[in-house]
Amino acid sequence: MYWLKKLLGVFATLLLVSMLTFTALYLIPGDPAVLILGTEAEHQDIELVRSQLGLDRPVAVQYFSWLAGVLKGDFGNSITFSKGYSVSQLVASAIPVTVPLAVAAMILSLLLAVPLGMLAASRKGSRLDSLILTLSQTGLSVPAFWLGILAIQFFAVRLGWFPPGSMPKWSDDPAGAASSLLLPALVLALPRAAILTRIVRTAMLETLGEEYIRTARGKGVSEWSIVTRHALRNALVSISTVAGIQLIQLLAGAIVIEQVFSLPGLGRLILSSVLLRDLPVVQGAVFAGAALILAVNFLLDSVYPLIDPRIRGVA
């Protein structure tokens, strides 16, 4: 019943997102037919293109027609910057950029945050604790786009360790694609690691203050074993909750880094489509992005009861 409720919520949310996106696009100024033909085009030509695109029909009719196509796996065709390409092709080419970027950034942030948070908690009040807290505060304060520009200038242009931007296809050059994602993933990871470090530290301090931890210390259990085997295990629920939220934010907010590093991801595709009023691409890309986010959220909700069975009882 727990998973059934979550699954029904996913479908309901996805339907609502599609309706809001479809409606909101018609509030954006501009006419796709004018963008295709130009401002000097004749009125009858514009109306003909609008009719061919189905834009002369009521919004509700257009929405249900689009939704019927989505249920068949057809998101329509692009009408402007990638004319002739299906929206499904464009989205399918963008997802292998955005998803690995977000996952790599999440893994890097955890690799940084968990050891630092554990170290800060085990050395509470020390200079090392203060240093880690200061570094995390600095990481929270630095804008990602500015950090990305600095990273390109130093690591890509000056040192030549990474490509400065763009990305080959995975099928053409897997090593080059992975290398192209490493630097932007690190830039994305640093602010997330700053947040997670504080979360890990707080969760660890709460756990280290429990009675059973004092009992373990009284029995002579080593501090390393207490921190890694007892405290960290019981702090996993809080850490995994925040990490899951951060992964969702990474999927939704990678657009800035994709622009800075010229990565052909889902966020950059949505931005370009909005600017060009390519409505089918915007609708399809937003729908795919929402589906990804909801799928990740559903997986996280499914994992929580396995980590803490009490959650299943509450649900």
N, C-alpha and C positions, 0 to 999 in steps of 0.2 A: 504493500500500500504506500509505503514511503516513496519508493521510486516511481510508482504510477502517478502520484500527485506531482512530483517534480517534472515528470515527462509531460504531463498535461499542461503544466505551467510554462514549459518551454515552447510548446506549440502555440499557446495563447499569446505569449509575449511576442513570438515571431510574427504572428498575424497582425498584432497591434503595431509593431514596428513597421511592417510593410505598408499598412494603411496610412500611418503618420508620414512616412517618407514619401509615398506617392502623392499625398495631398500637399505636403510642404513644398514639393518641387514646383507646383503651379503658382506658389506665392513668390517665387524668385522672378525678378524682372527679366524680360528677354523672350524672344520667340525662336525656337530651334529652326523653323523654316527660314526666318530672316538670316540666321547665322549661316545656314547652308547656302542660300542664294546671294546674300549680300544686301546691304541697305538700298542699293539702286535697282533691285528687282521689281518687276511689275506686280501689282496687287493680285492679279489673277494667277500669276505663277506661284506666288507665296501661298495662296489658298489651295492651289493644286497640290503643292508639296505637303501642306498641312493635312489635306485629305488622304494623301498616300501614306502619311505617317500615322493616321488615325487620330490626329490632334483636334479634329473638328467634332469629335463625339463628346458626350458628357463625361466628366471625370470619373463618375462611378462605373460607367460602361467600360472606360479604358482600364480601370483598376481590375475589374473582374475578368476582363479579357487577358490582361497581363498575368493575373493569378492563375488562370486556367493554363496558360502556357508554362508557368513555373512548375505546376504540378506534373507537367509532362517533361520537365527538364529543359524547356525552351525559354530563355530570358530575353529573346529578341536579338536584334542586330544594332550595332553602333551606327549613329547617323552623322557623326562629324569627324573627329580626329582620326578615327580608325574605321572609316566607312567601309562596309562590306564584311567586317569581322563580326562574328557572333559575340554576344556579351559573355557567354559561357567560356569562350576561348580566352578572352581578356582576363576574366576573373581567375580562370584556371592557371594562367601564366603569372598572376600576381600573388596568389596564395603561397606558392613555394618560396616566395621571398619574405613575406610578412611573418608567416608562422615560424620558420626556422630562426628568424631574427628575434622574435619575441621569446621563443623557448631558450635560445642561446643566452639572451640577456638575463632571463630568469635564473638559469643555471649559474651564470657568472656571479650574479648578485648573491645567490645563496652560498656559493663557495667563498665569497668575501665576508658576508654578514654573519654566518653561523660561527666561524672561528673567532671573529672579532667580538661578537656579542658574548660568547662564552668566556673569552679572555677578560672582557671588561667586567662581567658579573663576578667571576672568581677573584678579581682584584679590585673590588669595589672600594672607592675612595682613594685609590692610589694614583700616582702620576700617569700610569699607563691607562687607567680608566678615564681620566680627564682628557688624555690625548685622543683616545678613541672617540669619545663623545664630541670633542672639538672637530675631529675629522668628519664625523657623521653630520654635524651641523653645517659644515662647509659644503659637503656633498648635497645637502638639501637646498642650499642657497644658490648654487651655480646653475644657470639655465642650460638645458640640454643642447639647444642649438649653438650657444656660444662655446660650450665644451666640445661639440662636434667640430666646429670650425678650427679651434685650437688643435684638436687631435689630428685633423687633416694636414694642417700646416706643419706640425712637428713630426708626427709618425709617418705620414705619407709623403709629403713634399720634401722635408729636410732629410729624414732618415731613410725614406724609401722602403720601410718595412711592410707597408700595406698599400694597395691601390687607393688612389684619392677619391674614387667614386665609381659609379656604375657597377654592373654585375653581369657576368656571362650566365648562360643557362646551365642548369645542373647537368643536363644531358650532354652538353658540349664540353664543359670543363668543370667537373665536380670540385677539384682542388681550388681552382680559381674562384668559384662561387663561394666556397666556404671561407676562403681568405678575404673575399670582399665583404663578408658579413661580420667578421671577427671584430674589427675596429668599431663599426656602428653598434654592435651588440655590447661592447665594453662601455661605450658612451651612454647607452641606454641603461646599463646595469648599475653604474655608479650612483645615481640618485636613488634607485631602488634599494641598493645595498645600504645606503645611509639610513633609510627608513627601517629596513629589516634589522640592522644592527641594534637599533634602539629597542625594537620589538623583542628580539632575542634576549637582549640584556635584561629587560623588564620581566619577561617570562621566566628566565633563569633565576633571577633574584627572588621572585615569588616562590618558585619551587625549592630553592635552596633554603628558604626560611621555614619549610615544613618540618613537622615533628620527626618524620621518618628519616629525614636527612641528618638531623642531629643525632638520632639513634645510630645511624650508620657510622657517623664520625666517632661516636662513643665506642663502637665495636672495633675501631681501628681500620676501617675501610679507607683506602687511599683517596686523596682529594681528586685525583684524575678520574678514578672510577666513579666517584660520586657525581662529578660534573657530567661525564660522558654517558654513563650507563643509567643513572637514576634521574638526574635533573633534566637533561636534554630530552630523554624519552617522554617525560611527563609534560614538557613544554611544547611538544610537537603539535598539539592541537592549535594553540595560539599562533605558532609560527606558520603552520600550513594554511591556516585561515587567511592570514595577511599575505602570504606568498601567492595564494590563489587569486586574491583580489588584485594583487600587483600584476599577475600574468594577464588577467582580463584587461587591466589598464594598459599594459604593453601592447596587446593586440589592437586596442582601440586608439592608442595614442602614438603609434610609431610613425605617424605621418610627417612629423617635424624632422626626424632623423632620416626618413626616406627622402625628403626633399634636400636636406643638407648633403647627403651622400649620393644623391641621384640614383636611388634604388627603385626599380620598377615594381614596387609593392602595392598592396591593396589601398593603403591610405593615399599614396600619390595618384593612383588611378581615380579614386573618388574625387580628389581635389581637381585634377585636370578635367574630369567629366563635368563637374559643377561649373567650372569657369567657362566651359564650352557649351553648356546647356545640353549635353548629351544625356538626355533623360533615361533611355534604356540602360546605359552603362551605370549611371548613378543608382538607379533602382536595383539593378542586379548586384552591384558591388556592395551597396549598403546591406542588402538582404543577406549576401554571403558573409559579410563581416558580422552581422548580428547573429547569424546561425553559428559561426565559429565561437563567438563569445558565449552564447547560450549553451553550446555543446561543452565548452570548458567548464562553465559554471555547473552544469549537470554532472559532469565527471567528478568535480570537486565535492559536490553535495553527496555523491555516491561513496566517496572515499571517507568522508568524515565519520560516518557510523562505524566504519572498520577501524578507525583510529580510536574513537571513543564510543562504545556501544550505548552510552547513556543518551546520545543524540537521537538514536533510532527510537528509544522509548518516549522521548519528548515529542518527536514528530508524529 
